[in-house]
Amino acid sequence: MHNPTPGLPEFDYIKPASLAEASQFLAQHSGEARPFMGGTDTFVRMRDGFWKEKYLVDVKNLDGMSQINFDPATGLTIGASVNMNRVVASPEVKEYYPVLAEAAHTVASYQLRTRATIAGNICNASPAGDTIGACLVLDGSLQVHGMDGVRQEPLSTFFRGPGKTVLKPGDIATAVLFPIPPRHYAARYIKLGRNAIGDLAIVGVTALGYPDSSAPSGYRFRLALASVAPVPFRPTQAETILTQQSITATTIAEAAQAAMDACTPIDDVRGSARYRKLMVRNLTQKAVSEVWGAISRR
Ligand SMILES: Cc1cc2nc3c(=O)[nH]c(=O)nc-3n(C[C@H](O)[C@H](O)[C@H](O)COP(=O)(O)OP(=O)(O)OC[C@H]3O[C@@H](n4cnc5c(N)ncnc54)[C@H](O)[C@@H]3O)c2cc1C
């Protein structure tokens, strides 16, 4: 029978004292325990009956996971449990990685962003995750604490399918890492939603470009597409066109067409596959043109 007032099912709340303890618990209870931080995906999925974990493991206050650090030699470290409002407000993010703040700002509402994290957005592995494209074009990676110690997982090979990643039982993301971005770059995130705020993306396009004298066009571009394939991804053929051919309106249109051709979207409540494809072409053209406008003036 339909339950008009759904609530959370019973579960045990676990608060480990260290990362080692947390990894061990998660590995020992594989399949029945799940880590969480902001809980904005986790509790909704539990409430709606999609996830039935016996244990929810609160990892957000463990060792160094709530810090943002910028090092001019190595780049940016965003602790996994740093909420999106802190990312948006961070002076270092605004100065060196503004596209990350731009993308985080499109997520839901201010209230939700006091809980939601970028690492949670990544680990949730929704094809529509709004911050994932910015993380991909900024060459981000995830720092992971697992049963065999600490390692880095590049985001380029992290996603395996909707809700699926390379993480193994016992793995806990502890930070998102970004190298120093290319000199004189510009980047943009364009999100198409059903309304101006508070909805998941029908299509999300991220574009980053920068001058590079070793490229035949004199520039390199990195693009990322959301909500148009089982995982967020970089349309490499479109990137190659912008690297190989001198950049004109025709080249940008050709790259936008290649981005569209790389998509394999589905029909759902937010939009049809055909609409999504066409919007990828339009929004890629818009995002690349804006980035090109910014970098060609420098
Ligand atoms: C009303 C509403 C609106 C939303 N709007 C948007 C939107 O506009 N755009 C968008 O992209 N998303 C949206 N979301 C989804 C969600 O807010 C984001 O995906 C958010 O970034 C998740 O972060 P979190 O910290 O809350 O994740 P959590 O719910 O804590 O975790 C998410 C997933 O990551 C795993 N996980 C959490 N922490 C770790 C860890 N340290 N190591 C390994 N795995 C971990 C969890 O097990 C779970 O699978 C919305 C959600 C709601 C409820």
The ligand as an SDF file (V2000), in Angstrom:
LIG
                    3D

 53 58  0  0  0  0  0  0  0  0999 V2000
   16.5210   18.3170   -2.7850 C   0  0  0  0  0  0  0  0  0  0  0  0
   17.7930   17.8510   -3.4440 C   0  0  0  0  0  0  0  0  0  0  0  0
   18.2830   18.5500   -4.5380 C   0  0  0  0  0  0  0  0  0  0  0  0
   19.4460   18.1460   -5.1840 C   0  0  0  0  0  0  0  0  0  0  0  0
   19.9040   18.8660   -6.2380 N   0  0  0  0  0  0  0  0  0  0  0  0
   21.0570   18.5050   -6.8560 C   0  0  0  0  0  0  0  0  0  0  0  0
   21.5610   19.2620   -7.9500 C   0  0  0  0  0  0  0  0  0  0  0  0
   20.9890   20.2840   -8.3520 O   0  0  0  0  0  0  0  0  0  0  0  0
   22.7190   18.8390   -8.5370 N   0  0  0  0  0  0  0  0  0  0  0  0
   23.3900   17.7320   -8.0990 C   0  0  0  0  0  0  0  0  0  0  0  0
   24.4320   17.4080   -8.6670 O   0  0  0  0  0  0  0  0  0  0  0  0
   22.9430   17.0050   -7.0420 N   0  0  0  0  0  0  0  0  0  0  0  0
   21.7940   17.3620   -6.4350 C   0  0  0  0  0  0  0  0  0  0  0  0
   21.3210   16.6130   -5.3590 N   0  0  0  0  0  0  0  0  0  0  0  0
   22.0650   15.4160   -4.9330 C   0  0  0  0  0  0  0  0  0  0  0  0
   23.0610   15.6230   -3.7620 C   0  0  0  0  0  0  0  0  0  0  0  0
   22.7350   16.7650   -3.0000 O   0  0  0  0  0  0  0  0  0  0  0  0
   24.5070   15.7410   -4.2420 C   0  0  0  0  0  0  0  0  0  0  0  0
   24.8750   14.6000   -4.9780 O   0  0  0  0  0  0  0  0  0  0  0  0
   25.5120   15.9570   -3.0930 C   0  0  0  0  0  0  0  0  0  0  0  0
   26.7020   16.4710   -3.6180 O   0  0  0  0  0  0  0  0  0  0  0  0
   25.8200   14.7200   -2.2870 C   0  0  0  0  0  0  0  0  0  0  0  0
   26.7500   15.0490   -1.2650 O   0  0  0  0  0  0  0  0  0  0  0  0
   26.5720   14.4910    0.2230 P   0  0  0  0  0  0  0  0  0  0  0  0
   27.7680   14.8670    1.0000 O   0  0  0  0  0  0  0  0  0  0  0  0
   25.2540   14.9130    0.7810 O   0  0  0  0  0  0  0  0  0  0  0  0
   26.5470   12.9180   -0.0790 O   0  0  0  0  0  0  0  0  0  0  0  0
   26.0440   11.6890    0.8150 P   0  0  0  0  0  0  0  0  0  0  0  0
   24.5730   11.5370    0.7260 O   0  0  0  0  0  0  0  0  0  0  0  0
   26.6450   11.7480    2.1750 O   0  0  0  0  0  0  0  0  0  0  0  0
   26.7390   10.4880   -0.0110 O   0  0  0  0  0  0  0  0  0  0  0  0
   26.4760   10.3030   -1.3780 C   0  0  0  0  0  0  0  0  0  0  0  0
   27.0730    8.9820   -1.8600 C   0  0  0  0  0  0  0  0  0  0  0  0
   28.4830    8.9900   -1.6860 O   0  0  0  0  0  0  0  0  0  0  0  0
   28.8760    7.9540   -0.7750 C   0  0  0  0  0  0  0  0  0  0  0  0
   29.8440    8.5760    0.1140 N   0  0  0  0  0  0  0  0  0  0  0  0
   29.6400    9.6210    0.9480 C   0  0  0  0  0  0  0  0  0  0  0  0
   30.7710    9.9530    1.5680 N   0  0  0  0  0  0  0  0  0  0  0  0
   31.7070    9.0970    1.1240 C   0  0  0  0  0  0  0  0  0  0  0  0
   33.0970    8.9570    1.3840 C   0  0  0  0  0  0  0  0  0  0  0  0
   33.7530    9.7830    2.2120 N   0  0  0  0  0  0  0  0  0  0  0  0
   33.7700    7.9810    0.7430 N   0  0  0  0  0  0  0  0  0  0  0  0
   33.1340    7.1620   -0.1260 C   0  0  0  0  0  0  0  0  0  0  0  0
   31.8380    7.2520   -0.4240 N   0  0  0  0  0  0  0  0  0  0  0  0
   31.1320    8.2060    0.1960 C   0  0  0  0  0  0  0  0  0  0  0  0
   27.6200    7.5410   -0.0500 C   0  0  0  0  0  0  0  0  0  0  0  0
   27.6950    6.2140    0.4070 O   0  0  0  0  0  0  0  0  0  0  0  0
   26.5810    7.7420   -1.1300 C   0  0  0  0  0  0  0  0  0  0  0  0
   26.6410    6.6610   -2.0390 O   0  0  0  0  0  0  0  0  0  0  0  0
   20.1480   17.0010   -4.7030 C   0  0  0  0  0  0  0  0  0  0  0  0
   19.6570   16.3000   -3.5830 C   0  0  0  0  0  0  0  0  0  0  0  0
   18.4860   16.7060   -2.9610 C   0  0  0  0  0  0  0  0  0  0  0  0
   17.9930   15.9530   -1.7590 C   0  0  0  0  0  0  0  0  0  0  0  0
  1  2  1  0
  2  3  1  0
  2 52  2  0
  3  4  2  0
  4  5  1  0
  4 50  1  0
  5  6  2  0
  6  7  1  0
  6 13  1  0
  7  8  2  0
  7  9  1  0
  9 10  1  0
 10 11  2  0
 10 12  1  0
 12 13  2  0
 13 14  1  0
 14 15  1  0
 14 50  1  0
 15 16  1  0
 16 17  1  0
 16 18  1  0
 18 19  1  0
 18 20  1  0
 20 21  1  0
 20 22  1  0
 22 23  1  0
 23 24  1  0
 24 25  2  0
 24 26  1  0
 24 27  1  0
 27 28  1  0
 28 29  2  0
 28 30  1  0
 28 31  1  0
 31 32  1  0
 32 33  1  0
 33 34  1  0
 33 48  1  0
 34 35  1  0
 35 36  1  0
 35 46  1  0
 36 37  1  0
 36 45  1  0
 37 38  2  0
 38 39  1  0
 39 40  1  0
 39 45  2  0
 40 41  1  0
 40 42  2  0
 42 43  1  0
 43 44  2  0
 44 45  1  0
 46 47  1  0
 46 48  1  0
 48 49  1  0
 50 51  2  0
 51 52  1  0
 52 53  1  0
M  END
$$$$
